[in-house]
Amino acid sequence: MSSERTKPLSNITFRLMAFFLALHRRFVDVRKPLEKAGIKEGQTILDFGCGPGFYAIAAAKMVGPKGKVYALDIHPLAVQSVQKKAKNAGLTNITTILSDRDTRLPDQSIDVALAYDMIHMVQDKQSLLRELHRVLKPDGVLSVIVGHIKVEDILKILEQDSLFSVRDRQGRLLNLKKAK
């Protein structure tokens, strides 16, 4: 892996981002992209760059008690936010991971990996994609919401090493299948 590591946002920047995401969430149904990614009961999900946890919490409810959600973020406040929301919602199927890239999850253990509005923040994008490819099951899906970068630019990054190919695209939502 490359030595290029991503650094977390400052605490104040993270809190501002979480505030604006909470406002945004009032107008957007966070379940819609999860449904389009094919999340179902009993699956194992990785929310990479989970932020304050809106998608992780929704995914945990969708996969139910037989499913599992891993919520990974580089920022300690993100991990704390997810833990607090999961506890308040009575969800026991969420595990948080504090990391900038390495998931420490077993090979081919994830059904759907979420990378929602975060790839633009990662320094070594190819190492991130190799890690997501490693943990996804052979029929796994990488679901990406593109933010702060052109969709065409992110498509070039995602398809660069032939690890993923587009399964479907709906605006800024990309669902990719793992290349064999």
C-alpha positions in Angstrom: 0.0 0.0 0.0 1.1 3.6 -0.6 2.4 5.7 2.2 0.0 8.5 1.2 -2.3 8.6 4.2 -5.5 10.7 4.6 -5.7 13.0 7.6 -9.0 13.6 9.4 -10.9 16.8 9.4 -10.5 19.2 12.3 -13.1 18.7 15.0 -14.8 22.0 14.2 -14.9 21.1 10.5 -16.3 17.7 11.2 -19.0 19.2 13.5 -20.0 21.7 10.8 -20.2 19.0 8.2 -22.3 16.8 10.5 -24.6 19.8 11.1 -25.1 20.5 7.4 -25.6 16.8 6.7 -28.3 16.6 9.4 -30.1 19.5 7.6 -29.7 17.8 4.3 -31.0 14.6 5.7 -34.3 16.3 6.5 -35.0 16.7 2.8 -33.4 13.5 1.4 -34.5 9.9 2.0 -31.2 8.2 2.9 -32.8 4.8 2.3 -33.2 5.4 -1.5 -29.6 5.0 -2.5 -29.3 2.0 -0.1 -32.3 0.4 -1.8 -30.8 1.1 -5.2 -27.6 -0.6 -4.1 -29.6 -3.7 -3.3 -29.3 -3.8 0.4 -31.4 -6.6 1.9 -32.1 -8.3 5.2 -29.2 -10.4 6.4 -26.4 -8.8 4.4 -23.1 -7.5 5.6 -22.5 -3.8 4.8 -19.4 -1.6 5.0 -20.1 2.1 5.2 -16.7 3.5 4.4 -16.3 7.1 5.5 -19.5 6.9 7.5 -19.3 10.4 8.8 -22.1 11.0 11.4 -23.7 7.7 10.5 -27.0 8.5 8.6 -26.4 5.8 6.0 -25.0 3.3 8.6 -28.0 3.6 10.8 -30.4 3.2 7.9 -28.5 0.3 6.6 -28.5 -1.4 10.0 -32.3 -1.2 10.1 -32.5 -2.6 6.6 -30.3 -5.6 7.2 -32.0 -6.4 10.4 -30.7 -8.4 13.4 -29.3 -11.1 11.1 -27.3 -8.6 9.1 -24.2 -6.6 10.1 -23.0 -3.0 9.4 -19.4 -1.9 9.7 -19.2 1.9 10.0 -15.6 3.1 9.3 -14.3 6.6 9.5 -11.0 8.3 10.1 -12.5 10.8 12.5 -13.1 9.8 16.2 -16.1 12.1 16.4 -17.7 10.1 13.5 -17.2 6.8 15.2 -18.6 8.3 18.5 -21.6 9.7 16.6 -22.4 6.3 15.1 -22.0 4.5 18.4 -24.4 7.0 20.1 -27.0 6.8 17.3 -26.9 3.0 17.3 -27.3 2.9 21.1 -30.2 5.4 21.0 -31.9 3.4 18.2 -31.4 0.1 20.0 -29.3 -1.3 17.2 -26.8 -4.0 18.1 -25.7 -4.9 14.6 -23.3 -2.0 14.0 -19.6 -2.2 14.6 -17.5 0.9 14.3 -13.9 1.0 12.9 -11.6 4.0 13.4 -9.2 3.9 10.4 -8.1 5.9 7.4 -8.3 3.0 5.0 -7.5 -0.4 6.4 -10.7 -2.2 7.4 -9.1 -5.2 9.1 -12.1 -7.2 7.7 -11.7 -10.7 6.2 -11.4 -11.1 2.5 -14.7 -11.4 0.6 -16.8 -10.7 3.7 -18.9 -7.7 2.5 -22.1 -7.7 0.4 -22.3 -4.0 -0.2 -19.6 -1.3 0.4 -20.8 2.3 0.6 -18.5 5.1 -0.4 -20.9 8.1 -0.2 -19.5 11.6 -0.9 -16.1 10.7 0.5 -13.7 9.5 -2.3 -12.7 13.1 -3.1 -11.2 13.4 0.4 -9.0 10.3 0.1 -5.3 10.9 -0.8 -4.5 7.4 -2.2 -7.7 6.5 -4.1 -6.3 3.4 -5.7 -5.3 1.9 -2.3 -8.8 2.6 -1.1 -10.3 0.8 -4.1 -8.0 -2.2 -3.7 -9.1 -2.5 0.0 -12.8 -2.3 -1.0 -12.2 -4.9 -3.8 -10.5 -7.2 -1.3 -13.3 -7.1 1.3 -16.2 -7.4 -1.2 -17.7 -10.8 -2.0 -17.4 -11.9 -5.7 -20.9 -10.7 -6.3 -20.5 -7.6 -4.1 -21.5 -4.1 -5.0 -19.6 -0.9 -4.4 -22.1 1.9 -4.2 -20.8 5.5 -4.6 -22.4 8.8 -4.3 -20.2 11.3 -6.1 -19.7 14.7 -4.4 -17.3 17.5 -4.9 -15.8 16.0 -8.1 -17.2 15.4 -11.6 -18.9 12.0 -12.1 -16.7 11.4 -15.2 -13.5 12.0 -13.2 -14.6 9.5 -10.5 -15.6 7.0 -13.1 -12.0 7.1 -14.5 -10.6 6.6 -11.0 -13.0 3.7 -10.3 -12.3 1.9 -13.5 -8.6 2.7 -13.6 -7.3 -0.7 -12.3 -10.2 -2.7 -13.7 -11.3 -3.6 -10.2 -14.9 -2.4 -10.8 -17.3 -1.8 -13.6 -20.5 0.2 -13.6 -23.6 -1.9 -12.9 -25.9 1.1 -13.0 -25.8 4.9 -12.8 -28.5 7.2 -11.6 -27.2 10.7 -11.6 -24.5 11.0 -9.0 -25.2 7.5 -7.6 -23.0 4.8 -9.1 -23.4 1.1 -8.3 -20.4 -0.9 -9.4 -19.8 -4.6 -9.6 -16.6 -6.2 -8.6 -14.6 -7.3 -11.6 -13.7 -11.0 -11.6 
